[in-house]
Amino acid sequence: MSRLFFAGLLCCATIACGDSRSEAAGQAGSTVQVTDSAGVTNISLGRVEELSAPELEANLVFSTRNLGVELFWVGDALLLGSGGLALANTGSGEVLLFSGDGSPAGQVGGQGEGPGEFSEITTLLATDSGFLAYDARLARLNEFSENGEFLTSSPLSAQSAIVSLKPLARDAAGHMLAILGEQRYFLPEGMKRDTTPLLSFKDLETDPDTLGVLPATEWSYGGIPGGGFTRTEPAFGRDIIARGFRDRALIGDTDALSLSVHAADGSLTRRIRGSAGGWAVTAEEIGTWRAERLARRGPDAPDWFMDFVENAPYRETHPAFHSAVLGPDEMVWIGLVTRPGEETRRWLVLGPDGPPRGWLDLPAEASVLAIDADRFVLLQRDALDEEEVGLYRYDRGP
């Protein structure tokens, strides 16, 4: 599939024609417009912060901390069709399994290179029979049933075995969408926007096609005394959105609220557009950001690090939004931008039909790892970088 074909797929979603289902989102009271064009669902949100939608209530089902489960570098999470949870405990090379009520249901993997073992788990994807766990270092997909039985191992071809590969979606025919993880540019100083190709695998035995090149993480670089450089994400920097759910992938860029959903073969199925964030950064906000970075490093931060933080370049406007997550039937959660010092982040819950189902307020620094129709998985880290994962149920809304 060529890059031009991929660009054409993106362009076709911008034309609103055909079967139009223009909705005033009556139940949610917003002005969201939903139209169909040549099989692509187009969702226009307008100004996101002004949407009228109900507050949704979330209740904790269980947390790993309450269960006494120790985590080490959580890589991904997957809500299972049985009601349970699969959790990639990447630092331990294993996938932890929990039943719907939180009781431990076993673990799979372990450090090693044998069948069903892992060197570095980075991605979990659901399948009809269970789930896939991608090992980035060994460049292979291990498949398990939902109860943890090892089924198959599928290595990538030697030519395409790339450590930083991140699978996004895979269908029953074997098509897979993926991107590369962090690229590395070492520059003397300043900011650099990373890029990553969107790759299409027709199968795992042949090299992928490149569908396009996407803007990825933005980095700030600075020198270290004695040689070398340091790299960090700049204040209010931009980033890629690339999340998967079964045979669908959600792709976007926090520079503007424009998200697209693609099938595993690369075809476009949904486009979401809106207006959010983008406010000018104030002197107080950049001051707060710098103070938080220095406090995180502690009182023993070296002089070169303090100088780097104090003089690091930064974006003069906030991103359009913070992050987004894909769920079943192409439902999408969008996490809005927070200002420095704010304790909560607003999440807009869009249902499969397009209009918003409601809002959820969650801890600002927490990460939403997975969602479905009435559950979500939240990852939090404390001041000591100790991790806690919680499974929540939430009101589906109207």
Salt bridges, closest charged atoms under 4 A:
GLU23 OE2 - ARG21 NH1 3.79
ASP36 OD1 - ARG21 NH2 3.19
GLU49 OE1 - ARG47 NE 3.08
GLU55 OE2 - ARG346 NH2 2.22
GLU120 OE1 - ARG137 NE 3.06
ASP128 OD1 - ARG246 NH2 2.58
ASP171 OD2 - HIS175 ND1 3.14
GLU182 OE1 - ARG184 NH2 3.76
GLU182 OE1 - ARG231 NH2 3.17
ASP209 OD2 - LYS202 NZ 3.92
GLU218 OE1 - ARG315 NE 3.13
ASP247 OD2 - ARG248 NH1 3.43
ASP253 OD1 - ARG193 NH2 2.80
ASP255 OD1 - ARG238 NE 2.86
ASP255 OD1 - ARG315 NH1 3.86
GLU285 OE1 - HIS318 NE2 2.96
GLU285 OE2 - ARG339 NH1 2.63
GLU330 OE2 - ARG248 NE 2.79
GLU330 OE1 - ARG270 NE 2.99
ASP361 OD1 - ARG346 NE 2.81
ASP372 OD2 - ARG375 NH2 2.79
ASP374 OD2 - ARG393 NH1 3.45
ASP374 OD2 - ARG396 NH2 3.56
ASP382 OD2 - ARG65 NH2 3.60
GLU387 OE2 - ARG381 NH2 2.77
GLU388 OE1 - ARG65 NH1 3.58
